[in-house]
Amino acid sequence: MTTTPRDALKPVLLEIPDHWTPETALAVFELINDLRDQIWSGYAIAIQDELRRQLLTGDTDANEAAPPQDF
């Protein structure tokens, strides 16, 4: 079986431990948020273009993950 770059990018279900302290949970949350910001700063246009392409072509893989949202 051959894997494509697209296959490598499919979401993976991660189980979050239920024994973290609030401090650990906050540290992980901040790390993920910082990572997201770094990816966005380097790839914002490419990400927007890909989301647009997926929406226009009706690509079913695009419906598996919603675009990033700021809260």
Backbone as JSON, one array per atom type, in Angstrom:
{
  "sequence": "MTTTPRDALKPVLLEIPDHWTPETALAVFELINDLRDQIWSGYAIAIQDELRRQLLTGDTDANEAAPPQDF",
  "N": [[0.84, -1.18, 0.0], [0.56, 2.18, -0.86], [1.36, 5.3, 0.52], [0.18, 8.62, 0.39], [1.15, 12.12, 0.46], [-1.13, 13.47, 1.31], [-2.52, 11.49, 2.71], [-0.89, 11.27, 4.91], [-1.5, 13.54, 6.28], [-3.97, 13.27, 7.4], [-6.35, 13.65, 10.04], [-5.66, 12.53, 13.36], [-7.06, 10.7, 15.94], [-6.7, 11.72, 19.16], [-6.27, 10.76, 22.48], [-6.94, 12.52, 25.32], [-5.35, 12.7, 28.39], [-7.02, 12.19, 31.52], [-6.0, 12.91, 33.89], [-4.4, 15.12, 34.18], [-2.97, 17.98, 35.75], [-4.44, 21.21, 36.38], [-2.5, 23.09, 35.7], [-0.79, 21.67, 33.97], [-2.58, 21.1, 31.88], [-3.11, 23.71, 31.01], [-0.53, 24.45, 30.14], [-0.13, 22.67, 27.98], [-2.26, 23.47, 26.35], [-1.46, 26.13, 25.79], [0.92, 25.61, 24.4], [-0.06, 24.26, 22.1], [-1.63, 26.3, 21.06], [0.34, 28.24, 20.52], [1.82, 26.84, 18.59], [-0.11, 26.61, 16.57], [-0.38, 29.35, 15.93], [2.19, 29.85, 14.91], [2.25, 28.16, 12.66], [0.16, 29.29, 11.2], [1.21, 31.86, 10.73], [3.22, 31.31, 8.92], [1.98, 29.94, 6.84], [-0.51, 31.0, 6.13], [-1.76, 32.05, 3.73], [-1.53, 29.85, 1.99], [-3.0, 27.96, 3.45], [-5.54, 29.16, 3.46], [-6.03, 29.15, 0.7], [-6.1, 26.37, 0.22], [-8.28, 25.57, 1.84], [-10.3, 27.0, 0.51], [-10.15, 25.73, -2.02], [-10.95, 23.14, -1.32], [-13.55, 23.62, -0.42], [-14.76, 24.56, -2.77], [-14.52, 22.4, -4.5], [-15.92, 20.47, -3.25], [-14.66, 18.55, -1.78], [-14.64, 15.73, 0.15], [-12.94, 15.1, 2.25], [-12.37, 17.55, 3.31], [-14.49, 18.13, 4.89], [-14.1, 16.77, 7.21], [-12.55, 18.09, 9.06], [-12.94, 21.12, 10.64], [-12.32, 24.55, 9.69], [-9.76, 26.55, 11.34], [-10.71, 28.35, 14.27], [-10.97, 31.42, 15.97], [-11.39, 32.1, 19.35]],
  "CA": [[0.0, 0.0, 0.0], [1.33, 3.4, -0.98], [0.75, 6.45, 1.18], [0.41, 9.91, -0.25], [1.28, 13.19, 1.45], [-2.45, 13.78, 1.84], [-2.83, 10.47, 3.72], [-0.1, 11.56, 6.11], [-2.06, 14.71, 6.96], [-5.3, 12.99, 7.94], [-6.39, 13.81, 11.49], [-5.5, 11.36, 14.22], [-7.78, 10.88, 17.19], [-5.81, 11.66, 20.32], [-6.95, 10.71, 23.76], [-6.35, 13.43, 26.29], [-5.41, 12.11, 29.72], [-7.93, 12.87, 32.44], [-5.32, 13.07, 35.18], [-3.53, 16.3, 34.16], [-3.28, 19.08, 36.66], [-4.83, 22.39, 35.61], [-1.29, 23.73, 35.19], [-0.35, 20.89, 32.81], [-3.55, 21.32, 30.81], [-2.86, 25.06, 30.49], [0.74, 24.44, 29.42], [-0.36, 21.99, 26.71], [-3.12, 24.37, 25.58], [-0.64, 27.25, 25.31], [1.84, 25.06, 23.39], [-0.83, 24.03, 20.88], [-2.02, 27.61, 20.54], [1.54, 28.85, 19.93], [2.12, 26.09, 17.38], [-1.11, 27.04, 15.59], [-0.02, 30.7, 15.5], [3.39, 29.77, 14.07], [1.85, 27.57, 11.37], [-0.64, 30.29, 10.5], [2.06, 32.96, 10.27], [4.02, 30.87, 7.78], [1.2, 29.28, 5.8], [-1.88, 31.53, 6.1], [-2.29, 32.13, 2.36], [-1.65, 28.48, 1.48], [-4.11, 27.33, 4.17], [-6.77, 29.74, 2.93], [-6.21, 28.64, -0.66], [-6.5, 24.96, 0.3], [-9.66, 25.53, 2.34], [-11.15, 27.47, -0.59], [-10.18, 24.68, -3.02], [-11.75, 22.04, -0.81], [-14.96, 24.03, -0.41], [-15.24, 24.68, -4.15], [-14.56, 21.1, -5.17], [-16.74, 19.55, -2.48], [-13.77, 17.49, -1.29], [-15.23, 15.19, 1.38], [-11.95, 15.15, 3.33], [-12.41, 18.88, 3.89], [-15.57, 18.19, 5.87], [-13.7, 16.05, 8.42], [-11.96, 19.02, 10.02], [-13.4, 22.49, 10.41], [-11.22, 25.51, 9.69], [-9.45, 27.08, 12.66], [-11.54, 29.45, 14.73], [-10.46, 32.16, 17.13], [-12.42, 32.32, 20.37]],
  "C": [[0.88, 1.24, 0.0], [0.61, 4.53, -0.24], [1.12, 7.72, 0.44], [0.61, 10.97, 0.83], [-0.06, 13.55, 2.09], [-2.85, 12.77, 2.92], [-2.1, 10.76, 5.02], [-0.68, 12.71, 6.91], [-3.45, 14.46, 7.54], [-5.27, 13.1, 9.47], [-6.26, 12.47, 12.22], [-6.25, 11.65, 15.51], [-6.8, 10.69, 18.34], [-6.66, 11.61, 21.58], [-6.2, 11.61, 24.74], [-6.47, 12.79, 27.67], [-6.36, 12.88, 30.63], [-7.3, 13.08, 33.82], [-4.37, 14.27, 35.21], [-3.95, 17.28, 35.25], [-3.76, 20.25, 35.79], [-3.62, 23.1, 34.99], [-0.77, 23.0, 33.94], [-1.29, 21.12, 31.64], [-3.34, 22.7, 30.18], [-1.58, 25.1, 29.67], [0.58, 23.79, 28.05], [-1.22, 22.87, 25.8], [-2.32, 25.52, 24.99], [0.33, 26.78, 24.23], [1.12, 24.87, 22.06], [-1.22, 25.36, 20.24], [-0.82, 28.32, 19.88], [1.93, 28.16, 18.63], [1.17, 26.51, 16.25], [-0.76, 28.43, 15.05], [1.2, 30.68, 14.57], [3.08, 29.19, 12.69], [1.09, 28.6, 10.56], [0.23, 31.41, 9.95], [2.89, 32.57, 9.05], [3.2, 30.36, 6.59], [-0.21, 29.83, 5.61], [-2.48, 31.53, 4.69], [-2.5, 30.73, 1.79], [-2.82, 27.74, 2.16], [-5.44, 27.85, 3.64], [-7.06, 29.23, 1.52], [-6.69, 27.18, -0.64], [-7.93, 24.81, 0.82], [-10.65, 25.95, 1.25], [-11.28, 26.38, -1.66], [-11.08, 23.54, -2.57], [-13.24, 22.4, -0.78], [-15.55, 24.09, -1.81], [-15.38, 23.35, -4.85], [-15.44, 20.09, -4.43], [-15.95, 18.37, -1.96], [-14.29, 17.0, 0.05], [-14.24, 15.19, 2.53], [-11.97, 16.51, 4.02], [-13.47, 18.97, 4.97], [-15.22, 17.48, 7.17], [-13.14, 16.98, 9.48], [-12.41, 20.43, 9.66], [-12.19, 23.42, 10.39], [-10.96, 26.06, 11.09], [-10.36, 28.24, 13.01], [-10.87, 30.1, 15.93], [-11.63, 32.38, 18.09], [-12.04, 33.44, 21.27]]
}
